[in-house]
Amino acid sequence: MALTVYQLQYKRRMKKALALRARADRRARALTARLVATLADGTTAAAHIGRLNTLYGMTVSTRTGLLNGFSTAGTSAGLTSVAAASLDGTPAVVYVNIANGNGGAGLAGDADLD
């Protein structure tokens, strides 16, 4: 039995829709992997800042609002709002004057921090 014009139209449109969905899924997997890697880098950076804070007696924030937001956003709308909020022009890092501790001598080398 031959398919009707209605049935053929459905098959053609569904084939295009499924291809579009598959392409979106591929992109989402790739972007998710990149976001996970970026969040891991942010965690590593936070650990380094924490160690520097401990060594030098400072209180520089270990996280940015952007990375914290991405960690907890959970939805595409949440991610979009976090990304938009990060464009407010606030500097990511503020350098502060630190006291001249340790008699002005440098601390022992640390491969992770140098």
N, CA, C and O atoms as a GROMACS GRO file, in nm:
protein
  456
    1MET      N    1   0.084  -0.117   0.000
    1MET     CA    2   0.000   0.000   0.000
    1MET      C    3   0.089   0.124   0.000
    1MET      O    4   0.179   0.136   0.083
    2ALA      N    5   0.065   0.212  -0.089
    2ALA     CA    6   0.142   0.335  -0.103
    2ALA      C    7   0.107   0.432   0.009
    2ALA      O    8  -0.006   0.436   0.057
    3LEU      N    9   0.207   0.511   0.048
    3LEU     CA   10   0.184   0.611   0.152
    3LEU      C   11   0.114   0.732   0.092
    3LEU      O   12   0.133   0.766  -0.024
    4THR      N   13   0.034   0.795   0.174
    4THR     CA   14  -0.036   0.916   0.130
    4THR      C   15   0.060   1.034   0.135
    4THR      O   16   0.168   1.025   0.194
    5VAL      N   17   0.022   1.144   0.074
    5VAL     CA   18   0.101   1.267   0.078
    5VAL      C   19   0.122   1.311   0.223
    5VAL      O   20   0.230   1.355   0.260
    6TYR      N   21   0.018   1.298   0.303
    6TYR     CA   22   0.025   1.332   0.446
    6TYR      C   23   0.132   1.250   0.516
    6TYR      O   24   0.212   1.304   0.593
    7GLN      N   25   0.133   1.118   0.491
    7GLN     CA   26   0.230   1.029   0.556
    7GLN      C   27   0.372   1.057   0.507
    7GLN      O   28   0.466   1.055   0.586
    8LEU      N   29   0.389   1.083   0.378
    8LEU     CA   30   0.520   1.115   0.323
    8LEU      C   31   0.573   1.246   0.382
    8LEU      O   32   0.692   1.257   0.413
    9GLN      N   33   0.484   1.344   0.395
    9GLN     CA   34   0.522   1.472   0.453
    9GLN      C   35   0.571   1.452   0.598
    9GLN      O   36   0.671   1.510   0.639
   10TYR      N   37   0.499   1.372   0.673
   10TYR     CA   38   0.537   1.344   0.811
   10TYR      C   39   0.676   1.279   0.816
   10TYR      O   40   0.761   1.321   0.894
   11LYS      N   41   0.698   1.176   0.733
   11LYS     CA   42   0.826   1.107   0.732
   11LYS      C   43   0.941   1.203   0.700
   11LYS      O   44   1.046   1.198   0.764
   12ARG      N   45   0.921   1.288   0.601
   12ARG     CA   46   1.025   1.382   0.560
   12ARG      C   47   1.054   1.483   0.672
   12ARG      O   48   1.170   1.509   0.705
   13ARG      N   49   0.949   1.537   0.730
   13ARG     CA   50   0.967   1.635   0.838
   13ARG      C   51   1.028   1.571   0.962
   13ARG      O   52   1.112   1.632   1.028
   14MET      N   53   0.986   1.450   0.995
   14MET     CA   54   1.040   1.383   1.113
   14MET      C   55   1.188   1.349   1.093
   14MET      O   56   1.266   1.359   1.187
   15LYS      N   57   1.226   1.309   0.971
   15LYS     CA   58   1.365   1.277   0.943
   15LYS      C   59   1.452   1.401   0.967
   15LYS      O   60   1.559   1.390   1.026
   16LYS      N   61   1.407   1.517   0.921
   16LYS     CA   62   1.481   1.641   0.942
   16LYS      C   63   1.487   1.677   1.090
   16LYS      O   64   1.591   1.720   1.140
   17ALA      N   65   1.377   1.660   1.161
   17ALA     CA   66   1.372   1.693   1.303
   17ALA      C   67   1.464   1.603   1.384
   17ALA      O   68   1.532   1.650   1.475
   18LEU      N   69   1.468   1.474   1.351
   18LEU     CA   70   1.556   1.381   1.421
   18LEU      C   71   1.703   1.412   1.394
   18LEU      O   72   1.787   1.399   1.483
   19ALA      N   73   1.734   1.452   1.272
   19ALA     CA   74   1.872   1.490   1.239
   19ALA      C   75   1.912   1.614   1.316
   19ALA      O   76   2.025   1.624   1.365
   20LEU      N   77   1.822   1.710   1.327
   20LEU     CA   78   1.848   1.832   1.404
   20LEU      C   79   1.871   1.799   1.551
   20LEU      O   80   1.962   1.852   1.613
   21ARG      N   81   1.789   1.711   1.606
   21ARG     CA   82   1.804   1.671   1.746
   21ARG      C   83   1.937   1.598   1.767
   21ARG      O   84   2.003   1.622   1.868
   22ALA      N   85   1.976   1.512   1.676
   22ALA     CA   86   2.103   1.440   1.688
   22ALA      C   87   2.221   1.537   1.684
   22ALA      O   88   2.317   1.522   1.759
   23ARG      N   89   2.214   1.637   1.597
   23ARG     CA   90   2.321   1.738   1.589
   23ARG      C   91   2.328   1.817   1.719
   23ARG      O   92   2.437   1.844   1.770
   24ALA      N   93   2.214   1.854   1.773
   24ALA     CA   94   2.210   1.927   1.900
   24ALA      C   95   2.266   1.841   2.014
   24ALA      O   96   2.337   1.892   2.100
   25ASP      N   97   2.235   1.712   2.014
   25ASP     CA   98   2.289   1.622   2.116
   25ASP      C   99   2.441   1.613   2.108
   25ASP      O  100   2.509   1.613   2.211
   26ARG      N  101   2.494   1.604   1.987
   26ARG     CA  102   2.640   1.598   1.970
   26ARG      C  103   2.705   1.725   2.023
   26ARG      O  104   2.805   1.719   2.095
   27ARG      N  105   2.648   1.840   1.988
   27ARG     CA  106   2.703   1.966   2.037
   27ARG      C  107   2.693   1.976   2.188
   27ARG      O  108   2.786   2.022   2.253
   28ALA      N  109   2.581   1.932   2.245
   28ALA     CA  110   2.562   1.939   2.390
   28ALA      C  111   2.665   1.852   2.462
   28ALA      O  112   2.719   1.892   2.564
   29ARG      N  113   2.692   1.733   2.408
   29ARG     CA  114   2.793   1.646   2.470
   29ARG      C  115   2.930   1.712   2.467
   29ARG      O  116   3.003   1.709   2.566
   30ALA      N  117   2.966   1.771   2.353
   30ALA     CA  118   3.097   1.835   2.341
   30ALA      C  119   3.107   1.956   2.434
   30ALA      O  120   3.209   1.974   2.501
   31LEU      N  121   3.004   2.037   2.438
   31LEU     CA  122   3.007   2.156   2.523
   31LEU      C  123   3.004   2.120   2.671
   31LEU      O  124   3.068   2.186   2.753
   32THR      N  125   2.932   2.015   2.705
   32THR     CA  126   2.928   1.970   2.844
   32THR      C  127   3.066   1.923   2.888
   32THR      O  128   3.109   1.952   3.000
   33ALA      N  129   3.134   1.850   2.801
   33ALA     CA  130   3.269   1.804   2.834
   33ALA      C  131   3.362   1.923   2.856
   33ALA      O  132   3.444   1.922   2.947
   34ARG      N  133   3.349   2.025   2.772
   34ARG     CA  134   3.432   2.145   2.788
   34ARG      C  135   3.398   2.217   2.918
   34ARG      O  136   3.489   2.265   2.986
   35LEU      N  137   3.270   2.226   2.952
   35LEU     CA  138   3.231   2.293   3.076
   35LEU      C  139   3.282   2.217   3.197
   35LEU      O  140   3.330   2.278   3.293
   36VAL      N  141   3.274   2.085   3.195
   36VAL     CA  142   3.324   2.004   3.307
   36VAL      C  143   3.475   2.026   3.323
   36VAL      O  144   3.523   2.041   3.435
   37ALA      N  145   3.549   2.028   3.212
   37ALA     CA  146   3.693   2.051   3.219
   37ALA      C  147   3.723   2.191   3.273
   37ALA      O  148   3.817   2.209   3.350
   38THR      N  149   3.645   2.289   3.232
   38THR     CA  150   3.665   2.425   3.280
   38THR      C  151   3.637   2.436   3.429
   38THR      O  152   3.711   2.502   3.502
   39LEU      N  153   3.530   2.371   3.474
   39LEU     CA  154   3.500   2.373   3.617
   39LEU      C  155   3.610   2.304   3.697
   39LEU      O  156   3.641   2.348   3.808
   40ALA      N  157   3.668   2.199   3.642
   40ALA     CA  158   3.781   2.132   3.710
   40ALA      C  159   3.900   2.227   3.718
   40ALA      O  160   3.968   2.232   3.820
   41ASP      N  161   3.927   2.301   3.610
   41ASP     CA  162   4.035   2.400   3.612
   41ASP      C  163   4.008   2.506   3.718
   41ASP      O  164   4.100   2.550   3.787
   42GLY      N  165   3.882   2.548   3.729
   42GLY     CA  166   3.845   2.646   3.830
   42GLY      C  167   3.867   2.594   3.971
   42GLY      O  168   3.910   2.669   4.059
   43THR      N  169   3.838   2.467   3.993
   43THR     CA  170   3.861   2.406   4.124
   43THR      C  171   4.011   2.402   4.155
   43THR      O  172   4.052   2.427   4.268
   44THR      N  173   4.092   2.369   4.055
   44THR     CA  174   4.237   2.368   4.074
   44THR      C  175   4.288   2.508   4.106
   44THR      O  176   4.371   2.526   4.195
   45ALA      N  177   4.238   2.607   4.033
   45ALA     CA  178   4.279   2.745   4.058
   45ALA      C  179   4.238   2.788   4.198
   45ALA      O  180   4.314   2.856   4.267
   46ALA      N  181   4.118   2.750   4.241
   46ALA     CA  182   4.071   2.785   4.375
   46ALA      C  183   4.161   2.723   4.481
   46ALA      O  184   4.190   2.787   4.583
   47ALA      N  185   4.206   2.600   4.458
   47ALA     CA  186   4.296   2.535   4.553
   47ALA      C  187   4.429   2.610   4.560
   47ALA      O  188   4.485   2.627   4.669
   48HIS      N  189   4.481   2.654   4.445
   48HIS     CA  190   4.606   2.729   4.444
   48HIS      C  191   4.590   2.862   4.517
   48HIS      O  192   4.677   2.900   4.595
   49ILE      N  193   4.480   2.931   4.491
   49ILE     CA  194   4.456   3.059   4.560
   49ILE      C  195   4.443   3.036   4.710
   49ILE      O  196   4.494   3.115   4.789
   50GLY      N  197   4.376   2.929   4.748
   50GLY     CA  198   4.363   2.897   4.890
   50GLY      C  199   4.498   2.873   4.955
   50GLY      O  200   4.523   2.919   5.067
   51ARG      N  201   4.585   2.801   4.885
   51ARG     CA  202   4.719   2.776   4.939
   51ARG      C  203   4.798   2.906   4.950
   51ARG      O  204   4.867   2.928   5.049
   52LEU      N  205   4.786   2.992   4.848
   52LEU     CA  206   4.855   3.121   4.853
   52LEU      C  207   4.800   3.207   4.967
   52LEU      O  208   4.877   3.273   5.037
   53ASN      N  209   4.669   3.206   4.986
   53ASN     CA  210   4.609   3.279   5.098
   53ASN      C  211   4.667   3.232   5.230
   53ASN      O  212   4.698   3.313   5.318
   54THR      N  213   4.682   3.100   5.244
   54THR     CA  214   4.737   3.044   5.368
   54THR      C  215   4.883   3.084   5.386
   54THR      O  216   4.924   3.125   5.494
   55LEU      N  217   4.962   3.071   5.279
   55LEU     CA  218   5.105   3.103   5.288
   55LEU      C  219   5.130   3.250   5.319
   55LEU      O  220   5.217   3.283   5.399
   56TYR      N  221   5.052   3.337   5.255
   56TYR     CA  222   5.078   3.480   5.267
   56TYR      C  223   4.982   3.552   5.360
   56TYR      O  224   4.990   3.674   5.373
   57GLY      N  225   4.892   3.478   5.425
   57GLY     CA  226   4.800   3.540   5.520
   57GLY      C  227   4.701   3.636   5.455
   57GLY      O  228   4.669   3.739   5.514
   58MET      N  229   4.653   3.603   5.337
   58MET     CA  230   4.561   3.691   5.264
   58MET      C  231   4.422   3.628   5.260
   58MET      O  232   4.403   3.514   5.302
   59THR      N  233   4.325   3.703   5.210
   59THR     CA  234   4.188   3.652   5.200
   59THR      C  235   4.129   3.680   5.062
   59THR      O  236   4.013   3.721   5.051
   60VAL      N  237   4.207   3.657   4.958
   60VAL     CA  238   4.156   3.673   4.821
   60VAL      C  239   4.055   3.561   4.796
   60VAL      O  240   4.081   3.446   4.830
   61SER      N  241   3.942   3.596   4.737
   61SER     CA  242   3.838   3.497   4.712
   61SER      C  243   3.891   3.384   4.625
   61SER      O  244   3.963   3.407   4.528
   62THR      N  245   3.856   3.263   4.661
   62THR     CA  246   3.904   3.148   4.585
   62THR      C  247   3.817   3.116   4.465
   62THR      O  248   3.858   3.038   4.379
   63ARG      N  249   3.699   3.172   4.457
   63ARG     CA  250   3.607   3.143   4.347
   63ARG      C  251   3.553   3.274   4.288
   63ARG      O  252   3.552   3.378   4.354
   64THR      N  253   3.508   3.265   4.166
   64THR     CA  254   3.438   3.378   4.105
   64THR      C  255   3.290   3.346   4.099
   64THR      O  256   3.250   3.229   4.103
   65GLY      N  257   3.210   3.448   4.091
   65GLY     CA  258   3.067   3.427   4.080
   65GLY      C  259   3.030   3.348   3.956
   65GLY      O  260   2.934   3.271   3.956
   66LEU      N  261   3.107   3.368   3.850
   66LEU     CA  262   3.079   3.299   3.724
   66LEU      C  263   3.096   3.148   3.739
   66LEU      O  264   3.006   3.072   3.704
   67LEU      N  265   3.210   3.104   3.791
   67LEU     CA  266   3.233   2.960   3.806
   67LEU      C  267   3.137   2.900   3.908
   67LEU      O  268   3.086   2.790   3.887
   68ASN      N  269   3.112   2.969   4.018
   68ASN     CA  270   3.015   2.918   4.115
   68ASN      C  271   2.878   2.908   4.052
   68ASN      O  272   2.805   2.811   4.075
   69GLY      N  273   2.841   3.007   3.972
   69GLY     CA  274   2.712   3.006   3.906
   69GLY      C  275   2.697   2.890   3.810
   69GLY      O  276   2.593   2.824   3.805
   70PHE      N  277   2.803   2.864   3.731
   70PHE     CA  278   2.798   2.752   3.639
   70PHE      C  279   2.792   2.619   3.713
   70PHE      O  280   2.728   2.525   3.665
   71SER      N  281   2.855   2.611   3.827
   71SER     CA  282   2.853   2.488   3.905
   71SER      C  283   2.713   2.455   3.954
   71SER      O  284   2.676   2.338   3.967
   72THR      N  285   2.635   2.559   3.982
   72THR     CA  286   2.504   2.538   4.045
   72THR      C  287   2.386   2.574   3.958
   72THR      O  288   2.272   2.558   4.001
   73ALA      N  289   2.408   2.621   3.835
   73ALA     CA  290   2.299   2.670   3.751
   73ALA      C  291   2.198   2.560   3.718
   73ALA      O  292   2.077   2.580   3.738
   74GLY      N  293   2.244   2.447   3.670
   74GLY     CA  294   2.158   2.332   3.649
   74GLY      C  295   2.074   2.331   3.523
   74GLY      O  296   2.046   2.223   3.472
   75THR      N  297   2.034   2.445   3.471
   75THR     CA  298   1.950   2.447   3.351
   75THR      C  299   2.010   2.542   3.249
   75THR      O  300   2.096   2.624   3.282
   76SER      N  301   1.965   2.531   3.126
   76SER     CA  302   2.016   2.621   3.023
   76SER      C  303   1.978   2.766   3.055
   76SER      O  304   2.057   2.856   3.028
   77ALA      N  305   1.861   2.788   3.110
   77ALA     CA  306   1.822   2.924   3.148
   77ALA      C  307   1.914   2.976   3.258
   77ALA      O  308   1.953   3.093   3.258
   78GLY      N  309   1.946   2.889   3.352
   78GLY     CA  310   2.038   2.928   3.459
   78GLY      C  311   2.176   2.960   3.407
   78GLY      O  312   2.238   3.058   3.450
   79LEU      N  313   2.225   2.878   3.314
   79LEU     CA  314   2.356   2.903   3.255
   79LEU      C  315   2.357   3.034   3.178
   79LEU      O  316   2.454   3.110   3.186
   80THR      N  317   2.250   3.061   3.105
   80THR     CA  318   2.241   3.184   3.028
   80THR      C  319   2.242   3.305   3.120
   80THR      O  320   2.311   3.403   3.093
   81SER      N  321   2.167   3.300   3.230
   81SER     CA  322   2.163   3.414   3.320
   81SER      C  323   2.297   3.434   3.390
   81SER      O  324   2.338   3.548   3.413
   82VAL      N  325   2.367   3.326   3.423
   82VAL     CA  326   2.499   3.337   3.485
   82VAL      C  327   2.596   3.401   3.388
   82VAL      O  328   2.673   3.490   3.425
   83ALA      N  329   2.594   3.356   3.262
   83ALA     CA  330   2.686   3.411   3.162
   83ALA      C  331   2.657   3.559   3.138
   83ALA      O  332   2.750   3.638   3.125
   84ALA      N  333   2.530   3.597   3.133
   84ALA     CA  334   2.494   3.738   3.112
   84ALA      C  335   2.538   3.823   3.231
   84ALA      O  336   2.587   3.934   3.212
   85ALA      N  337   2.522   3.772   3.351
   85ALA     CA  338   2.559   3.847   3.470
   85ALA      C  339   2.710   3.868   3.477
   85ALA      O  340   2.757   3.965   3.537
   86SER      N  341   2.788   3.778   3.416
   86SER     CA  342   2.933   3.789   3.421
   86SER      C  343   2.985   3.900   3.331
   86SER      O  344   3.103   3.934   3.338
   87LEU      N  345   2.901   3.958   3.249
   87LEU     CA  346   2.942   4.062   3.156
   87LEU      C  347   2.928   4.202   3.216
   87LEU      O  348   2.924   4.300   3.142
   88ASP      N  349   2.919   4.212   3.349
   88ASP     CA  350   2.895   4.342   3.412
   88ASP      C  351   3.020   4.428   3.423
   88ASP      O  352   3.012   4.540   3.474
   89GLY      N  353   3.135   4.380   3.377
   89GLY     CA  354   3.257   4.458   3.378
   89GLY      C  355   3.337   4.450   3.506
   89GLY      O  356   3.441   4.515   3.518
   90THR      N  357   3.292   4.373   3.602
   90THR     CA  358   3.366   4.358   3.726
   90THR      C  359   3.494   4.280   3.701
   90THR      O  360   3.491   4.175   3.638
   91PRO      N  361   3.606   4.331   3.748
   91PRO     CA  362   3.731   4.256   3.724
   91PRO      C  363   3.728   4.121   3.795
   91PRO      O  364   3.674   4.108   3.905
   92ALA      N  365   3.787   4.022   3.731
   92ALA     CA  366   3.788   3.887   3.788
   92ALA      C  367   3.883   3.878   3.906
   92ALA      O  368   3.857   3.803   4.001
   93VAL      N  369   3.992   3.953   3.902
   93VAL     CA  370   4.091   3.946   4.009
   93VAL      C  371   4.126   4.087   4.052
   93VAL      O  372   4.144   4.176   3.969
   94VAL      N  373   4.135   4.106   4.180
   94VAL     CA  374   4.179   4.235   4.234
   94VAL      C  375   4.309   4.209   4.310
   94VAL      O  376   4.312   4.130   4.404
   95TYR      N  377   4.415   4.275   4.267
   95TYR     CA  378   4.543   4.258   4.335
   95TYR      C  379   4.545   4.347   4.457
   95TYR      O  380   4.500   4.462   4.452
   96VAL      N  381   4.597   4.296   4.565
   96VAL     CA  382   4.599   4.371   4.690
   96VAL      C  383   4.743   4.387   4.736
   96VAL      O  384   4.830   4.307   4.700
   97ASN      N  385   4.767   4.490   4.814
   97ASN     CA  386   4.899   4.507   4.874
   97ASN      C  387   4.908   4.414   4.994
   97ASN      O  388   4.820   4.411   5.080
   98ILE      N  389   5.015   4.339   4.997
   98ILE     CA  390   5.034   4.247   5.109
   98ILE      C  391   5.148   4.297   5.196
   98ILE      O  392   5.239   4.365   5.149
   99ALA      N  393   5.141   4.262   5.322
   99ALA     CA  394   5.246   4.300   5.415
   99ALA      C  395   5.376   4.230   5.376
   99ALA      O  396   5.375   4.119   5.322
  100ASN      N  397   5.488   4.296   5.404
  100ASN     CA  398   5.619   4.240   5.372
  100ASN      C  399   5.657   4.141   5.480
  100ASN      O  400   5.737   4.171   5.569
  101GLY      N  401   5.599   4.021   5.472
  101GLY     CA  402   5.625   3.917   5.572
  101GLY      C  403   5.753   3.841   5.543
  101GLY      O  404   5.817   3.864   5.440
  102ASN      N  405   5.790   3.753   5.629
  102ASN     CA  406   5.906   3.665   5.617
  102ASN      C  407   6.034   3.745   5.602
  102ASN      O  408   6.129   3.699   5.538
  103GLY      N  409   6.038   3.863   5.659
  103GLY     CA  410   6.159   3.946   5.652
  103GLY      C  411   6.195   3.985   5.510
  103GLY      O  412   6.310   4.019   5.482
  104GLY      N  413   6.101   3.981   5.420
  104GLY     CA  414   6.125   4.018   5.281
  104GLY      C  415   6.183   3.907   5.197
  104GLY      O  416   6.197   3.923   5.075
  105ALA      N  417   6.216   3.794   5.258
  105ALA     CA  418   6.275   3.682   5.183
  105ALA      C  419   6.164   3.600   5.120
  105ALA      O  420   6.056   3.584   5.177
  106GLY      N  421   6.192   3.547   5.003
  106GLY     CA  422   6.095   3.462   4.936
  106GLY      C  423   6.078   3.330   5.010
  106GLY      O  424   6.166   3.287   5.085
  107LEU      N  425   5.966   3.267   4.988
  107LEU     CA  426   5.942   3.136   5.049
  107LEU      C  427   6.004   3.027   4.963
  107LEU      O  428   6.036   3.049   4.847
  108ALA      N  429   6.019   2.911   5.021
  108ALA     CA  430   6.076   2.798   4.948
  108ALA      C  431   5.991   2.768   4.825
  108ALA      O  432   5.870   2.790   4.825
  109GLY      N  433   6.057   2.719   4.722
  109GLY     CA  434   5.988   2.691   4.595
  109GLY      C  435   5.880   2.586   4.608
  109GLY      O  436   5.889   2.495   4.690
  110ASP      N  437   5.778   2.600   4.528
  110ASP     CA  438   5.666   2.506   4.523
  110ASP      C  439   5.626   2.494   4.377
  110ASP      O  440   5.574   2.589   4.319
  111ALA      N  441   5.650   2.379   4.318
  111ALA     CA  442   5.625   2.360   4.175
  111ALA      C  443   5.480   2.390   4.138
  111ALA      O  444   5.454   2.438   4.028
  112ASP      N  445   5.386   2.362   4.228
  112ASP     CA  446   5.246   2.387   4.196
  112ASP      C  447   5.212   2.535   4.193
  112ASP      O  448   5.117   2.576   4.126
  113LEU      N  449   5.287   2.616   4.266
  113LEU     CA  450   5.252   2.757   4.278
  113LEU      C  451   5.341   2.848   4.194
  113LEU      O  452   5.304   2.962   4.170
  114ASP      N  453   5.456   2.800   4.150
  114ASP     CA  454   5.548   2.884   4.072
  114ASP      C  455   5.516   2.878   3.926
  114ASP      O  456   5.583   2.943   3.845
   0.00000   0.00000   0.00000
